């Protein structure tokens, strides 16, 4: 039973860290590091670096920066674009480190899955923000950002205290992602096509003055 529980806990930690990293990487690092350094959880050896106070401090600082950037319409989309090159690789590293000291092939598999999971959550987050930013009012943007933060903290809490329940939620999330990602992509294409149409719209050319105002010279005189 202990081996079964350990397997569930490791699987939840592996999938959960990658899932959360795709939404809010800095909150994920700060929470894991703070819980590890205070002795509330025991991190795998490969993730002990997260307990370094410098790492925790940097993660908290960047979380505060992201907290405000993520709630500013337009800036959040640029922030997400830059973090496409940060959240996904971090998801690979966190997932690979979460499996602990096992067969190297399992570490590679965990990294591949972690990268895919982080890419999925990041794409849903970034794509949803593109669609939300088409609305001029800021309240939906703020609401989405707060909901994302609560989801990350709640998901990490469930991952650590109720790993089996988290894995059930995680499977439901994957099924939902399969359904929602094509719709988000279709919406993004519509937004960009609309923007291109606005920028490429041209006024009809005016006819030359000599053609518009000229009168035939070969009319018979009366």
C-alpha positions as CSV (number, residue, x, y, z in Angstrom):
1,X,0.0,0.0,0.0
2,X,2.9,2.3,0.8
3,X,4.4,1.7,-2.6
4,X,1.0,2.4,-4.2
5,X,0.7,5.7,-2.3
6,X,4.2,6.7,-3.2
7,X,3.5,6.0,-6.9
8,X,0.3,8.1,-6.8
9,X,2.1,10.9,-5.0
10,X,5.0,10.9,-7.4
11,X,2.7,10.8,-10.4
12,X,0.7,13.7,-9.0
13,X,3.8,15.7,-8.3
14,X,5.2,15.1,-11.8
15,X,2.0,16.0,-13.6
16,X,1.0,18.7,-11.2
17,X,4.2,20.7,-11.3
18,X,4.2,20.7,-15.1
19,X,0.5,21.6,-15.2
20,X,0.9,24.5,-12.8
21,X,4.1,25.8,-14.4
22,X,2.3,26.3,-17.7
23,X,-0.2,28.7,-15.9
24,X,2.1,30.4,-13.3
25,X,5.6,29.2,-13.1
26,X,6.8,31.6,-10.4
27,X,4.0,30.7,-8.1
28,X,4.7,27.0,-8.5
29,X,8.4,27.5,-7.7
30,X,7.7,29.7,-4.8
31,X,5.1,27.4,-3.2
32,X,7.2,24.2,-3.7
33,X,10.4,25.9,-2.4
34,X,8.6,27.5,0.7
35,X,6.9,24.2,1.6
36,X,10.2,22.3,1.2
37,X,12.3,24.7,3.2
38,X,9.8,24.7,6.1
39,X,9.6,20.9,6.1
40,X,6.0,20.7,5.1
41,X,6.9,18.5,2.1
42,X,9.9,16.4,1.1
43,X,11.0,17.3,-2.4
44,X,12.9,14.8,-4.6
45,X,16.6,15.4,-4.6
46,X,16.5,16.9,-8.1
47,X,14.1,19.6,-6.9
48,X,15.9,20.5,-3.6
49,X,17.4,23.5,-5.5
50,X,13.9,25.1,-5.2
51,X,14.5,25.3,-1.4
52,X,17.3,27.7,-1.9
53,X,16.3,31.1,-0.3
54,X,17.7,32.9,-3.4
55,X,15.5,30.8,-5.7
56,X,12.4,31.4,-3.5
57,X,13.1,35.1,-3.3
58,X,13.5,35.4,-7.1
59,X,10.3,33.4,-7.7
60,X,8.3,35.6,-5.3
61,X,9.7,38.7,-6.9
62,X,8.8,37.5,-10.4
63,X,5.4,36.4,-9.2
64,X,4.7,39.9,-8.0
65,X,5.8,41.3,-11.4
66,X,3.6,38.8,-13.2
67,X,0.7,39.5,-10.8
68,X,0.4,43.1,-12.2
69,X,1.6,42.4,-15.8
70,X,-1.0,39.6,-16.0
71,X,-3.8,42.0,-15.2
72,X,-2.9,44.6,-17.7
73,X,-4.8,44.2,-21.0
74,X,-2.4,43.8,-23.9
75,X,0.7,43.6,-21.7
76,X,-0.5,40.1,-20.5
77,X,-0.4,38.8,-24.1
78,X,3.1,40.1,-24.6
79,X,4.1,38.6,-21.3
80,X,2.6,35.2,-22.3
81,X,4.4,35.3,-25.6
82,X,7.8,35.8,-24.0
83,X,7.0,33.1,-21.4
84,X,6.4,30.6,-24.2
85,X,10.1,30.1,-24.0
86,X,10.2,29.9,-20.2
87,X,7.2,28.0,-18.9
88,X,7.4,25.1,-21.3
89,X,11.1,24.3,-20.7
90,X,10.6,24.8,-17.0
91,X,7.7,22.3,-17.1
92,X,10.1,19.8,-18.6
93,X,12.7,20.3,-15.9
94,X,10.2,20.2,-13.0
95,X,8.5,17.1,-14.3
96,X,11.8,15.3,-14.9
97,X,13.0,16.3,-11.4
98,X,9.8,15.3,-9.7
99,X,10.2,11.6,-10.6
100,X,13.2,11.4,-8.3
101,X,16.2,9.1,-8.7
102,X,14.8,6.4,-11.1
103,X,15.7,4.9,-14.4
104,X,17.0,7.6,-16.8
105,X,14.5,6.6,-19.4
106,X,11.7,7.4,-17.0
107,X,13.2,10.8,-16.4
108,X,13.2,11.4,-20.1
109,X,9.6,10.2,-20.4
110,X,8.6,12.5,-17.5
111,X,10.3,15.4,-19.2
112,X,8.5,14.8,-22.5
113,X,5.1,14.5,-20.8
114,X,5.8,17.5,-18.6
115,X,6.7,19.7,-21.6
116,X,3.5,18.7,-23.3
117,X,1.4,19.4,-20.3
118,X,3.0,22.7,-19.7
119,X,2.6,23.6,-23.3
120,X,-1.1,22.7,-23.1
121,X,-1.9,24.8,-20.0
122,X,0.2,27.7,-21.3
123,X,-1.6,27.6,-24.7
124,X,-5.0,27.6,-23.0
125,X,-4.0,30.5,-20.7
126,X,-2.4,32.6,-23.5
127,X,-5.1,31.9,-26.1
128,X,-7.9,32.7,-23.7
129,X,-6.2,36.0,-22.9
130,X,-6.0,36.9,-26.6
131,X,-9.8,36.4,-26.8
132,X,-10.5,38.2,-23.6
133,X,-8.4,41.2,-24.7
134,X,-10.9,41.8,-27.6
135,X,-13.2,43.2,-24.9
136,X,-12.5,46.9,-24.0
137,X,-13.4,46.6,-20.3
138,X,-10.7,45.3,-17.9
139,X,-12.8,43.4,-15.5
140,X,-12.8,40.1,-17.4
141,X,-9.0,40.3,-17.6
142,X,-8.6,40.8,-13.9
143,X,-11.1,38.0,-13.2
144,X,-9.3,35.6,-15.4
145,X,-6.0,36.4,-13.8
146,X,-7.3,36.0,-10.3
147,X,-9.0,32.7,-11.2
148,X,-5.8,31.4,-12.7
149,X,-3.9,32.2,-9.5
150,X,-6.5,30.5,-7.3
151,X,-6.5,27.5,-9.6
152,X,-2.7,27.1,-9.4
153,X,-2.6,27.4,-5.6
154,X,-5.6,25.2,-5.2
155,X,-4.2,22.6,-7.6
156,X,-0.8,22.5,-5.8
157,X,-2.6,22.1,-2.5
158,X,-4.7,19.2,-3.9
159,X,-1.6,17.7,-5.5
160,X,0.2,17.5,-2.2
161,X,-2.6,16.6,0.1
162,X,-5.0,14.6,-2.1
163,X,-2.9,13.3,-5.0
164,X,-5.4,10.8,-6.2
165,X,-8.2,13.4,-6.3
166,X,-5.8,15.7,-8.2
167,X,-5.0,13.0,-10.8
168,X,-8.8,12.6,-11.4
169,X,-9.0,16.3,-11.9
170,X,-6.0,16.2,-14.1
171,X,-7.6,13.6,-16.4
172,X,-10.7,15.7,-16.6
173,X,-8.6,18.7,-17.5
174,X,-6.9,16.8,-20.3
175,X,-10.3,15.7,-21.8
176,X,-11.5,19.3,-21.5
177,X,-8.3,20.6,-23.2
178,X,-8.9,18.3,-26.2
179,X,-12.3,19.8,-26.6
180,X,-11.4,23.5,-25.9
181,X,-8.1,23.9,-27.7
182,X,-9.5,23.8,-31.3
183,X,-12.2,26.4,-30.2
184,X,-9.6,28.7,-28.8
185,X,-7.5,28.3,-31.9
186,X,-10.5,29.1,-34.1
187,X,-11.2,32.2,-32.1
188,X,-7.6,33.4,-32.3
189,X,-7.6,33.0,-36.1
190,X,-10.8,35.0,-36.3
191,X,-9.2,37.8,-34.2
192,X,-6.1,38.0,-36.3
193,X,-8.1,37.8,-39.5
194,X,-10.2,40.7,-38.3
195,X,-7.1,42.7,-37.4
196,X,-5.5,42.0,-40.8
197,X,-8.7,43.0,-42.5
198,X,-8.7,46.3,-40.6
199,X,-5.1,47.1,-41.4
200,X,-5.3,46.0,-45.1
201,X,-8.5,47.8,-45.8
202,X,-8.0,50.4,-48.6
203,X,-10.2,53.3,-49.8
204,X,-11.3,52.9,-53.4
205,X,-9.1,54.8,-55.8
206,X,-10.6,58.1,-57.1
207,X,-10.8,58.4,-60.9
208,X,-8.3,60.7,-62.6
209,X,-9.5,64.3,-62.9
210,X,-9.1,64.3,-66.7
211,X,-11.5,61.3,-67.0
212,X,-14.0,62.4,-64.4
213,X,-14.4,66.0,-65.6
214,X,-13.7,65.7,-69.3
215,X,-16.5,66.1,-71.9
216,X,-16.4,64.4,-75.3
217,X,-14.9,66.6,-78.0
218,X,-16.6,64.9,-80.9
219,X,-20.2,65.8,-80.0
220,X,-21.9,67.6,-83.0
221,X,-22.4,71.3,-82.6
222,X,-26.0,72.6,-82.7
